[in-house]
Amino acid sequence: MIACGLDFGTSNSAIGIMREGLPSLAPVEGDSTLIPSAVFFDYETKGSVLFGNEAIETYVAQTDGRLMRALKSVLGSSLIDETTMLAGRNVAFTDVIEIYIRHIKERAEAFAGRPIEGVVHGRPVRFVDGDDIADARAQSTLESIARRVGFRDVSFVYEPIAAAYHYENSATREEIVMIADIGGGTSDFTVIRIGPQRRVKVDRSDDILANTGTHIGGTDFDSQFSMRSVMPVLGLGTHLIEKNLPMPMSLYLALSNWATVNFSYLPKNERQVVELLAGAREPDKVARLAKVIHDRLGHRIAMAVEQAKVMLSERDLVDIGLGFIETGLNVAAMRSRFESIIRDNTERLRVAAVGCIAMAGLKPEEIQTVFFTGGSSLIPAVRTSVARAAPAARIASGSDFLSVALGLTLEAGRRIA
């Protein structure tokens, strides 16, 4: 049986198989081994479905249809049982995930040249914080989807453990490592003993000293950044003339979150904003909100915010371009301001890392290396905060978006013959 390692991520996904004893990732979009976790249902071509960057680019070109991103976040939320309207019919969110994973599997099978029947699926340490039943249900749902797309043998590995196996593959000495996998939807930590002699072991349970995770990731940073930087120019924080009531927060919260942005386009919301505009103290701003909802521009706002976040990792000042709402509209964003906005969450990440070390029965100074992976680990404030949990450790990173997929593929080679 041929098996694969599948990293279905909130922001991006990758899949690989073993070739000649080495993990090899499949090209899933052109020659790229990484594909955005995005699906676009194109209404102009009688329901064709596009994936990844092609999905995003088609949406940006204002093709009539429906863009869906951050699909994985549905698994850890109340949306797991919900449906969404696609071309006039209700479709379950889990069916959308199935469509996406089926596409990834087909790309891997084209690369392998034959059917793939086994999968080692990555999963966060916690799909849901503080709710073991909901967490188990999220994994069960993902397993059901994997079986529906044709995987007969399905197993799971915590994503930071998979990243540890990838890091270990190049290790030249034994050491105690804390893996910090800071992704789009979750952040996970593993403390593990790794080394050249240990990587040949079949059973690694004695080497894995602790795992912990929290439902904080890049999409949370995006949402906070959007709420504090962009939504005010759409009227957040302004008031209505009658009784000086504030504009409803719920409209802005839905627009700022990848998982819920499509709900902001509901006809009832459009009608509500028209009514609010008639009584707004700052109608120019609320008129922008009405345009965003009417023209379905929420995803474009989310993409502009995400791009600015990425740019702030290397710059102190960027503009969030909103010219698609109103000609010349920009919002200046400073790195220091962004870091202040996400400070509570970066501190929660530090606390989670400290807790993982304590769960391992170790002192902070006993961690020899902190290995960062995941796209959100590239944010300087995130990296600095987590590194404080093990101040004497060496900082390492590599294959920020692909470490988990490579580690899962290695594990698939070991588990499924």
C-alpha positions in Angstrom: 0.0 0.0 0.0 1.3 3.5 -0.8 0.7 6.1 1.8 1.1 9.8 2.1 1.6 12.5 4.7 -1.1 15.2 4.5 -0.8 18.6 6.1 -4.2 20.2 5.7 -3.6 23.6 7.1 -5.8 26.6 7.9 -3.8 28.8 5.4 -1.9 26.4 3.2 -1.7 22.6 2.6 0.9 20.1 1.3 1.0 16.4 0.7 3.9 14.0 0.2 5.0 10.4 -0.4 8.2 8.5 0.2 10.5 8.0 -2.8 13.7 6.1 -2.6 13.7 6.4 1.2 13.2 10.2 1.3 10.1 12.3 1.8 9.0 13.9 -1.5 6.3 16.5 -1.7 3.8 16.5 -4.6 3.4 19.5 -6.8 -0.2 20.6 -5.9 -0.4 23.8 -7.9 1.7 24.0 -11.0 5.2 23.2 -9.8 4.5 24.4 -6.2 4.4 21.9 -3.3 2.3 24.4 -1.3 -1.2 25.4 -2.1 -3.4 28.0 -0.2 -6.4 26.3 1.5 -8.9 28.1 -0.7 -11.8 27.0 -2.9 -13.7 29.2 -5.3 -17.1 28.1 -6.7 -17.3 29.9 -10.1 -21.0 30.7 -10.9 -20.1 32.1 -14.3 -18.9 28.7 -15.7 -21.8 26.6 -14.5 -20.3 25.7 -11.1 -16.7 24.9 -11.8 -14.5 24.7 -8.8 -11.1 26.3 -8.5 -8.4 25.8 -5.8 -5.5 27.6 -4.2 -4.0 30.7 -5.8 -6.2 30.2 -8.9 -9.3 30.4 -6.6 -8.1 33.6 -5.0 -7.0 35.3 -8.2 -10.4 34.5 -9.9 -12.2 36.0 -6.9 -10.1 39.1 -7.0 -10.9 39.5 -10.7 -14.5 39.9 -9.5 -15.8 36.7 -11.2 -19.2 35.9 -9.9 -18.9 33.1 -7.3 -18.0 32.2 -3.8 -14.6 32.1 -2.2 -14.0 30.0 0.9 -10.7 30.1 2.9 -9.6 28.9 6.4 -11.6 25.7 5.9 -9.8 23.9 8.6 -11.1 26.3 11.3 -14.6 25.0 10.7 -13.5 21.7 12.4 -13.0 23.3 15.7 -16.1 25.5 15.7 -19.9 25.5 15.8 -19.8 25.7 12.0 -19.0 22.0 11.8 -22.8 21.3 11.5 -23.7 24.3 9.4 -24.3 24.7 5.7 -23.5 27.5 3.3 -25.4 28.6 0.2 -23.6 27.8 -3.1 -25.3 28.6 -6.4 -28.7 28.4 -4.8 -28.3 25.2 -2.8 -27.2 24.5 0.7 -23.9 22.7 1.0 -22.4 21.5 4.3 -19.0 23.0 5.2 -17.7 19.5 5.7 -18.6 18.8 2.0 -16.5 21.8 1.0 -13.6 20.4 3.0 -14.1 17.0 1.3 -13.9 18.7 -2.2 -10.7 20.4 -1.3 -9.0 17.3 0.2 -10.1 15.2 -2.7 -8.4 17.6 -5.0 -5.1 17.4 -3.0 -5.3 13.6 -3.0 -5.8 13.5 -6.8 -2.7 15.8 -7.3 -0.6 13.5 -5.1 -1.8 10.4 -7.0 -0.9 12.0 -10.3 2.6 12.6 -8.8 2.8 9.0 -7.4 1.4 7.4 -10.6 -1.0 5.2 -8.7 -3.8 5.3 -6.1 -2.9 6.4 -2.6 -4.8 4.3 0.0 -3.1 5.3 3.3 -2.7 8.7 5.0 -0.9 10.1 8.0 -3.0 13.2 8.7 -1.6 16.1 10.7 -3.8 17.6 13.4 -3.3 20.3 16.0 -2.7 19.3 19.6 -6.0 21.1 20.2 -8.8 21.6 17.7 -10.8 23.1 20.5 -9.5 24.6 23.7 -10.9 23.1 26.9 -13.4 20.8 25.3 -12.2 17.2 24.9 -15.5 16.0 23.4 -15.5 18.7 20.7 -11.8 18.1 20.1 -12.4 14.4 19.5 -15.4 15.1 17.3 -13.2 17.4 15.1 -10.7 14.6 14.5 -13.5 12.1 13.9 -15.0 14.4 11.3 -11.7 14.8 9.5 -11.2 11.0 9.6 -14.6 10.5 8.0 -13.8 13.0 5.3 -10.5 11.2 4.6 -12.3 7.9 4.2 -14.9 9.4 1.9 -12.2 10.6 -0.5 -10.7 7.1 -0.6 -8.2 6.6 2.1 -8.6 3.2 3.7 -5.8 3.5 6.3 -6.1 6.7 8.3 -4.0 7.8 11.3 -3.1 11.1 12.9 0.0 12.7 14.2 0.2 16.0 16.2 1.6 18.6 13.8 4.5 19.7 16.1 5.6 16.1 16.4 5.7 15.8 12.6 7.8 19.0 12.5 10.1 17.4 15.1 10.7 14.4 12.9 11.6 16.6 10.0 14.0 18.6 12.1 15.5 15.4 13.5 16.2 14.1 10.0 19.1 16.5 9.8 20.2 16.4 13.5 23.8 15.5 14.2 23.6 15.2 17.9 21.1 14.3 20.6 19.2 17.2 22.2 16.0 18.3 23.9 14.0 20.5 21.5 10.8 22.5 21.9 8.9 22.6 18.6 6.8 25.8 18.2 4.4 25.3 15.3 2.6 28.7 14.9 0.1 28.3 12.1 -2.8 30.0 10.6 -5.5 28.7 13.0 -3.7 27.1 16.0 -0.3 27.1 17.8 1.2 23.9 19.1 4.2 23.0 21.2 6.0 19.7 21.7 9.0 19.0 23.9 10.9 16.0 22.5 14.2 14.2 22.7 15.7 13.9 19.2 18.9 12.6 17.7 20.5 10.3 15.0 20.1 7.2 17.2 16.6 8.0 18.2 15.2 8.6 14.7 15.5 4.9 13.8 13.2 3.9 16.7 9.8 2.6 15.8 8.2 3.6 19.1 8.9 7.3 20.0 6.5 7.6 23.0 9.3 7.8 25.5 11.0 10.6 23.6 7.9 12.8 23.4 7.9 14.5 26.8 4.9 16.9 26.4 2.4 18.4 24.0 0.2 21.4 24.3 -1.7 23.7 22.1 -4.0 26.7 21.9 -6.5 27.9 19.3 -4.5 31.0 18.4 -2.9 31.6 15.0 -2.4 33.9 12.1 -6.1 34.3 11.4 -6.6 35.6 14.9 -3.9 38.2 14.3 -5.5 39.1 11.0 -8.9 39.6 12.7 -7.6 41.7 15.5 -5.5 43.8 13.1 -8.5 44.3 10.8 -10.9 45.3 13.7 -8.4 47.9 15.0 -7.1 49.2 11.7 -9.5 48.8 8.9 -13.0 48.5 10.4 -12.9 52.0 11.9 -12.8 53.5 8.3 -16.0 51.5 7.6 -17.8 53.0 10.6 -16.7 50.9 13.6 -16.8 53.1 16.7 -19.1 55.6 15.1 -22.6 56.3 16.4 -26.2 56.6 15.2 -28.1 59.8 15.5 -31.0 58.2 17.4 -30.0 57.8 21.1 -26.3 58.0 20.1 -26.2 54.2 19.8 -23.0 52.7 18.5 -22.8 50.9 15.2 -23.4 47.1 15.8 -20.2 45.3 16.4 -21.4 42.0 14.9 -21.3 43.3 11.3 -17.6 44.1 11.7 -16.7 40.9 13.6 -18.1 38.8 10.7 -16.2 40.8 8.1 -12.9 40.5 9.9 -12.8 36.7 10.3 -12.0 34.4 7.4 -14.4 31.7 8.6 -17.4 34.0 8.9 -16.9 36.7 6.2 -19.3 35.0 3.8 -22.1 35.4 6.4 -21.7 39.2 6.3 -23.1 39.1 2.7 -26.5 37.8 3.8 -29.4 39.9 2.5 -30.6 40.7 6.0 -27.2 42.3 6.7 -27.3 44.3 3.5 -30.8 45.6 4.5 -29.7 46.4 8.0 -26.7 48.5 6.8 -29.0 50.5 4.4 -31.2 51.3 7.5 -28.1 52.2 9.6 -26.7 54.4 6.9 -29.9 56.5 6.9 -29.4 57.3 10.6 -25.6 57.4 10.8 -23.7 60.3 12.3 -20.7 59.6 9.9 -22.5 58.4 6.8 -19.4 58.5 4.6 -17.8 55.7 6.6 -21.0 53.6 6.9 -21.5 54.0 3.1 -18.1 52.2 2.7 -19.5 49.4 4.8 -22.6 49.2 2.7 -20.5 49.0 -0.5 -18.3 46.2 1.0 -21.3 44.1 1.8 -23.2 44.8 -1.4 -20.2 44.2 -3.6 -18.9 41.3 -1.4 -15.5 42.9 -0.8 -14.9 41.3 2.6 -12.4 38.7 1.3 -10.4 41.5 -0.4 -10.2 43.3 2.9 -9.0 40.2 4.6 -6.3 39.6 1.9 -5.1 43.2 2.2 -4.8 42.9 5.9 -3.0 39.6 5.7 -0.6 41.0 3.1 0.1 44.0 5.4 0.7 41.7 8.3 3.3 39.8 6.3 5.0 42.9 5.1 5.3 44.3 8.7 7.6 41.3 9.5 10.3 43.2 7.5 9.1 46.8 7.6 8.2 49.3 10.2 5.4 51.0 8.2 3.1 49.8 5.5 -0.1 51.0 3.9 -3.2 48.7 3.8 -4.5 49.5 0.3 -8.3 49.8 0.2 -8.7 51.4 -3.2 -11.1 48.7 -4.3 -13.6 50.3 -1.8 -12.9 53.9 -2.5 -10.3 55.4 -4.8 -7.2 56.5 -2.8 -8.4 54.9 0.4 -5.4 53.6 2.5 -4.8 52.9 6.2 -1.3 53.4 7.5 -0.1 50.5 9.7 3.0 50.5 12.0 4.7 47.4 13.2 4.7 48.8 16.8 1.0 49.3 16.6 0.4 45.8 15.2 2.5 44.3 17.9 0.5 46.2 20.5 -2.8 44.9 19.0 -1.7 41.2 19.2 0.2 41.5 22.5 -2.3 39.6 24.6 -2.2 36.7 22.2 1.6 36.6 21.9 1.7 36.5 25.7 -0.7 33.6 25.7 1.6 31.8 23.3 4.5 32.4 25.7 2.4 31.0 28.6 1.5 28.0 26.5 5.2 27.3 25.7 6.2 27.7 29.4 3.4 25.3 30.3 4.6 22.7 27.8 8.1 22.8 29.3 6.7 22.4 32.8 4.5 19.5 31.6 7.7 17.8 30.4 9.2 18.0 33.9 12.0 20.3 32.8 13.4 23.7 33.6 13.5 26.4 30.9 17.3 26.2 30.7 17.1 22.5 29.9 15.6 23.2 26.5 18.6 23.2 24.1 16.8 24.3 20.9 13.5 26.0 20.0 12.6 25.0 16.5 10.0 27.4 14.9 7.8 26.3 12.0 4.5 27.5 10.6 3.9 30.7 8.7 2.9 32.8 11.8 6.2 32.0 13.4 7.8 34.5 11.0 6.1 37.4 12.9 9.0 38.9 15.0 6.7 39.6 18.0 5.5 36.0 18.0 9.0 34.6 17.8 10.4 36.9 20.5 7.5 36.1 22.9 7.8 32.3 22.5 11.6 32.4 22.7 11.3 34.0 26.2 10.0 30.6 27.5 13.4 29.0 26.9 15.9 32.0 27.1 19.0 29.9 26.9 17.9 27.8 23.9 19.3 28.1 20.4 16.8 29.3 17.9 16.3 27.2 14.7 13.9 27.1 11.8 13.6 25.8 8.3 10.9 24.9 5.7 8.5 27.2 7.6 5.5 26.1 5.5 6.6 22.5 4.8 8.2 21.0 7.9 5.0 19.4 9.1 4.2 17.9 5.7 7.7 16.5 5.4 7.5 15.0 8.9 4.1 13.5 8.2 5.5 11.9 5.1 8.4 10.4 7.0 6.0 9.0 9.5 3.7 7.6 6.7 6.7 5.7 5.4 7.3 4.2 8.9 3.7 3.4 9.8 2.1 2.2 6.5 4.0 -0.2 4.3 
